[in-house]
Amino acid sequence: MRESPHKIAASFAVGTFIGISPLFGIHTLIGILFCYGLRLNMVATMTGVYITNPWTMIPIYTFTTWVGTKVMGVEFLKSDFSISHLTWGNVFSELQHLIKPFFLGSFLIAGIVAVLLYILIYRFVKKVQGAK
């Protein structure tokens, strides 16, 4: 990529924010819209967007929901929760107390990770481009 370190780092950071956000199902669309709207690097942005994929989705969203529960002071799992009693019919009622923590934790972690990755990617790209 022959883009500036800022543009590459910002593109990856924005993509990662989108990828970790709780808006799964429309990550790709949002990433493309941000690429065109903010004139970001498509490859770097979409690489960040796909940080959340079928292999990483459960660990990422479990962690972000856990963070949300800690921030909000909500129980992660109710004391009477049993996965053996979970069915498609009652999954929403059993886990609905986690919706707000899920959104809060996902956006919070997405923001923190995006800022940290911007700094790391910026320094890395600047070093690599300076070595040429």
GUNUMAR-698746 format. One record per residue (C-alpha): residue number from 1; residue in three letters; x, y, z. Coordinates in nm, 4 decimals. Layout:
<pt lumba="NUM" drenza="ala" u="X" v="Y" w="Z"/>
...
END
This chain:
<pt lumba="1" drenza="met" u="0.0000" v="0.0000" w="0.0000"/>
<pt lumba="2" drenza="arg" u="0.1352" v="0.3363" w="-0.0961"/>
<pt lumba="3" drenza="glu" u="-0.0994" v="0.5318" w="0.1270"/>
<pt lumba="4" drenza="ser" u="0.0165" v="0.7505" w="0.4138"/>
<pt lumba="5" drenza="pro" u="0.0670" v="0.5843" w="0.7539"/>
<pt lumba="6" drenza="his" u="-0.2237" v="0.7911" w="0.8848"/>
<pt lumba="7" drenza="lys" u="-0.4630" v="0.6738" w="0.6129"/>
<pt lumba="8" drenza="ile" u="-0.3686" v="0.3066" w="0.6492"/>
<pt lumba="9" drenza="ala" u="-0.3887" v="0.3185" w="1.0296"/>
<pt lumba="10" drenza="ala" u="-0.7152" v="0.5137" w="1.0282"/>
<pt lumba="11" drenza="ser" u="-0.8671" v="0.2764" w="0.7716"/>
<pt lumba="12" drenza="phe" u="-0.7757" v="-0.0317" w="0.9743"/>
<pt lumba="13" drenza="ala" u="-0.8904" v="0.1294" w="1.3005"/>
<pt lumba="14" drenza="val" u="-1.2278" v="0.2302" w="1.1536"/>
<pt lumba="15" drenza="gly" u="-1.2695" v="-0.1177" w="1.0049"/>
<pt lumba="16" drenza="thr" u="-1.1879" v="-0.2802" w="1.3366"/>
<pt lumba="17" drenza="phe" u="-1.4335" v="-0.0542" w="1.5187"/>
<pt lumba="18" drenza="ile" u="-1.7024" v="-0.1572" w="1.2709"/>
<pt lumba="19" drenza="gly" u="-1.6005" v="-0.5239" w="1.2975"/>
<pt lumba="20" drenza="ile" u="-1.6287" v="-0.5319" w="1.6769"/>
<pt lumba="21" drenza="ser" u="-1.9448" v="-0.3218" w="1.6865"/>
<pt lumba="22" drenza="pro" u="-2.2636" v="-0.5119" w="1.7665"/>
<pt lumba="23" drenza="leu" u="-2.4080" v="-0.4395" w="1.4224"/>
<pt lumba="24" drenza="phe" u="-2.3175" v="-0.7825" w="1.2858"/>
<pt lumba="25" drenza="gly" u="-2.4841" v="-0.8790" w="0.9653"/>
<pt lumba="26" drenza="ile" u="-2.4218" v="-0.5373" w="0.8133"/>
<pt lumba="27" drenza="his" u="-2.0494" v="-0.4958" w="0.8922"/>
<pt lumba="28" drenza="thr" u="-1.9485" v="-0.5285" w="0.5272"/>
<pt lumba="29" drenza="leu" u="-2.2023" v="-0.2724" w="0.4087"/>
<pt lumba="30" drenza="ile" u="-2.1047" v="-0.0258" w="0.6808"/>
<pt lumba="31" drenza="gly" u="-1.7350" v="-0.0782" w="0.6000"/>
<pt lumba="32" drenza="ile" u="-1.7902" v="-0.0066" w="0.2309"/>
<pt lumba="33" drenza="leu" u="-1.9983" v="0.3032" w="0.3082"/>
<pt lumba="34" drenza="phe" u="-1.7280" v="0.4360" w="0.5419"/>
<pt lumba="35" drenza="cys" u="-1.4582" v="0.3645" w="0.2804"/>
<pt lumba="36" drenza="tyr" u="-1.6341" v="0.5771" w="0.0240"/>
<pt lumba="37" drenza="gly" u="-1.7638" v="0.8372" w="0.2661"/>
<pt lumba="38" drenza="leu" u="-1.4312" v="0.8957" w="0.4416"/>
<pt lumba="39" drenza="arg" u="-1.2068" v="0.8031" w="0.1462"/>
<pt lumba="40" drenza="leu" u="-1.0441" v="0.5240" w="0.3405"/>
<pt lumba="41" drenza="asn" u="-0.8231" v="0.2479" w="0.2071"/>
<pt lumba="42" drenza="met" u="-1.0596" v="-0.0361" w="0.1146"/>
<pt lumba="43" drenza="val" u="-0.8133" v="-0.3216" w="0.1835"/>
<pt lumba="44" drenza="ala" u="-0.7141" v="-0.1917" w="0.5284"/>
<pt lumba="45" drenza="thr" u="-1.0723" v="-0.1105" w="0.6248"/>
<pt lumba="46" drenza="met" u="-1.2186" v="-0.4433" w="0.5192"/>
<pt lumba="47" drenza="thr" u="-0.9318" v="-0.6303" w="0.6871"/>
<pt lumba="48" drenza="gly" u="-1.0361" v="-0.4600" w="1.0106"/>
<pt lumba="49" drenza="val" u="-1.4044" v="-0.5265" w="0.9461"/>
<pt lumba="50" drenza="tyr" u="-1.3393" v="-0.8992" w="0.9142"/>
<pt lumba="51" drenza="ile" u="-1.1664" v="-0.9234" w="1.2522"/>
<pt lumba="52" drenza="thr" u="-1.5070" v="-1.0553" w="1.3553"/>
<pt lumba="53" drenza="asn" u="-1.5785" v="-1.3686" w="1.1579"/>
<pt lumba="54" drenza="pro" u="-1.7323" v="-1.7090" w="1.2350"/>
<pt lumba="55" drenza="trp" u="-1.4126" v="-1.8140" w="1.4185"/>
<pt lumba="56" drenza="thr" u="-1.3790" v="-1.5038" w="1.6363"/>
<pt lumba="57" drenza="met" u="-1.7405" v="-1.3936" w="1.6839"/>
<pt lumba="58" drenza="ile" u="-1.8200" v="-1.5941" w="1.9970"/>
<pt lumba="59" drenza="pro" u="-1.5020" v="-1.5026" w="2.1907"/>
<pt lumba="60" drenza="ile" u="-1.5238" v="-1.1350" w="2.0920"/>
<pt lumba="61" drenza="tyr" u="-1.8913" v="-1.0900" w="2.1718"/>
<pt lumba="62" drenza="thr" u="-1.8710" v="-1.2951" w="2.4917"/>
<pt lumba="63" drenza="phe" u="-1.5862" v="-1.0750" w="2.6140"/>
<pt lumba="64" drenza="thr" u="-1.7529" v="-0.7488" w="2.5131"/>
<pt lumba="65" drenza="thr" u="-2.0797" v="-0.8544" w="2.6770"/>
<pt lumba="66" drenza="trp" u="-1.8904" v="-0.9487" w="2.9936"/>
<pt lumba="67" drenza="val" u="-1.7255" v="-0.6039" w="2.9942"/>
<pt lumba="68" drenza="gly" u="-2.0678" v="-0.4445" w="2.9488"/>
<pt lumba="69" drenza="thr" u="-2.2060" v="-0.6373" w="3.2458"/>
<pt lumba="70" drenza="lys" u="-1.9155" v="-0.5232" w="3.4634"/>
<pt lumba="71" drenza="val" u="-1.9632" v="-0.1580" w="3.3620"/>
<pt lumba="72" drenza="met" u="-2.3393" v="-0.1730" w="3.4180"/>
<pt lumba="73" drenza="gly" u="-2.3284" v="-0.3904" w="3.7311"/>
<pt lumba="74" drenza="val" u="-2.5447" v="-0.6595" w="3.5742"/>
<pt lumba="75" drenza="glu" u="-2.5082" v="-1.0350" w="3.6286"/>
<pt lumba="76" drenza="phe" u="-2.3437" v="-1.2018" w="3.3293"/>
<pt lumba="77" drenza="leu" u="-2.5473" v="-1.5174" w="3.3800"/>
<pt lumba="78" drenza="lys" u="-2.8362" v="-1.5446" w="3.6206"/>
<pt lumba="79" drenza="ser" u="-2.7731" v="-1.7799" w="3.9109"/>
<pt lumba="80" drenza="asp" u="-3.0537" v="-2.0099" w="3.7957"/>
<pt lumba="81" drenza="phe" u="-2.9312" v="-2.0198" w="3.4326"/>
<pt lumba="82" drenza="ser" u="-2.8716" v="-2.3619" w="3.2813"/>
<pt lumba="83" drenza="ile" u="-2.7709" v="-2.4113" w="2.9210"/>
<pt lumba="84" drenza="ser" u="-2.9532" v="-2.7462" w="2.9231"/>
<pt lumba="85" drenza="his" u="-3.2822" v="-2.5562" w="2.9675"/>
<pt lumba="86" drenza="leu" u="-3.2080" v="-2.3147" w="2.6833"/>
<pt lumba="87" drenza="thr" u="-3.4273" v="-2.3607" w="2.3757"/>
<pt lumba="88" drenza="trp" u="-3.4914" v="-2.1560" w="2.0627"/>
<pt lumba="89" drenza="gly" u="-3.8226" v="-2.0590" w="2.2180"/>
<pt lumba="90" drenza="asn" u="-3.6790" v="-1.9150" w="2.5398"/>
<pt lumba="91" drenza="val" u="-3.3338" v="-1.7927" w="2.4333"/>
<pt lumba="92" drenza="phe" u="-3.4471" v="-1.4300" w="2.4134"/>
<pt lumba="93" drenza="ser" u="-3.6214" v="-1.4277" w="2.7511"/>
<pt lumba="94" drenza="glu" u="-3.3272" v="-1.6048" w="2.9190"/>
<pt lumba="95" drenza="leu" u="-3.0642" v="-1.3696" w="2.7776"/>
<pt lumba="96" drenza="gln" u="-3.2529" v="-1.0411" w="2.7311"/>
<pt lumba="97" drenza="his" u="-3.0820" v="-0.8896" w="3.0369"/>
<pt lumba="98" drenza="leu" u="-2.7582" v="-0.9010" w="2.8339"/>
<pt lumba="99" drenza="ile" u="-2.8754" v="-0.6876" w="2.5399"/>
<pt lumba="100" drenza="lys" u="-2.7777" v="-0.3486" w="2.6846"/>
<pt lumba="101" drenza="pro" u="-2.4447" v="-0.4781" w="2.8231"/>
<pt lumba="102" drenza="phe" u="-2.3769" v="-0.6375" w="2.4832"/>
<pt lumba="103" drenza="phe" u="-2.4211" v="-0.3065" w="2.3022"/>
<pt lumba="104" drenza="leu" u="-2.2352" v="-0.1008" w="2.5623"/>
<pt lumba="105" drenza="gly" u="-1.9454" v="-0.3441" w="2.5944"/>
<pt lumba="106" drenza="ser" u="-1.9137" v="-0.3914" w="2.2187"/>
<pt lumba="107" drenza="phe" u="-1.8964" v="-0.0184" w="2.1442"/>
<pt lumba="108" drenza="leu" u="-1.6654" v="0.0426" w="2.4405"/>
<pt lumba="109" drenza="ile" u="-1.4188" v="-0.2313" w="2.3449"/>
<pt lumba="110" drenza="ala" u="-1.4454" v="-0.1383" w="1.9756"/>
<pt lumba="111" drenza="gly" u="-1.3424" v="0.2188" w="2.0592"/>
<pt lumba="112" drenza="ile" u="-1.0517" v="0.1174" w="2.2806"/>
<pt lumba="113" drenza="val" u="-0.9216" v="-0.1402" w="2.0325"/>
<pt lumba="114" drenza="ala" u="-0.9560" v="0.1037" w="1.7406"/>
<pt lumba="115" drenza="val" u="-0.7510" v="0.3720" w="1.9181"/>
<pt lumba="116" drenza="leu" u="-0.4798" v="0.1270" w="2.0219"/>
<pt lumba="117" drenza="leu" u="-0.4624" v="-0.0291" w="1.6759"/>
<pt lumba="118" drenza="tyr" u="-0.4421" v="0.3138" w="1.5120"/>
<pt lumba="119" drenza="ile" u="-0.1328" v="0.3933" w="1.7199"/>
<pt lumba="120" drenza="leu" u="0.0303" v="0.0545" w="1.6564"/>
<pt lumba="121" drenza="ile" u="-0.0452" v="0.0413" w="1.2838"/>
<pt lumba="122" drenza="tyr" u="0.0613" v="0.4042" w="1.2332"/>
<pt lumba="123" drenza="arg" u="0.4000" v="0.3414" w="1.3977"/>
<pt lumba="124" drenza="phe" u="0.4476" v="0.0128" w="1.2136"/>
<pt lumba="125" drenza="val" u="0.3636" v="0.1540" w="0.8695"/>
<pt lumba="126" drenza="lys" u="0.5768" v="0.4631" w="0.9309"/>
<pt lumba="127" drenza="lys" u="0.8726" v="0.2401" w="1.0245"/>
<pt lumba="128" drenza="val" u="0.8216" v="0.0072" w="0.7267"/>
<pt lumba="129" drenza="gln" u="0.7783" v="0.2925" w="0.4796"/>
<pt lumba="130" drenza="gly" u="1.0841" v="0.4703" w="0.6219"/>
<pt lumba="131" drenza="ala" u="1.2952" v="0.1561" w="0.5747"/>
<pt lumba="132" drenza="lys" u="1.2494" v="0.1639" w="0.1962"/>
END
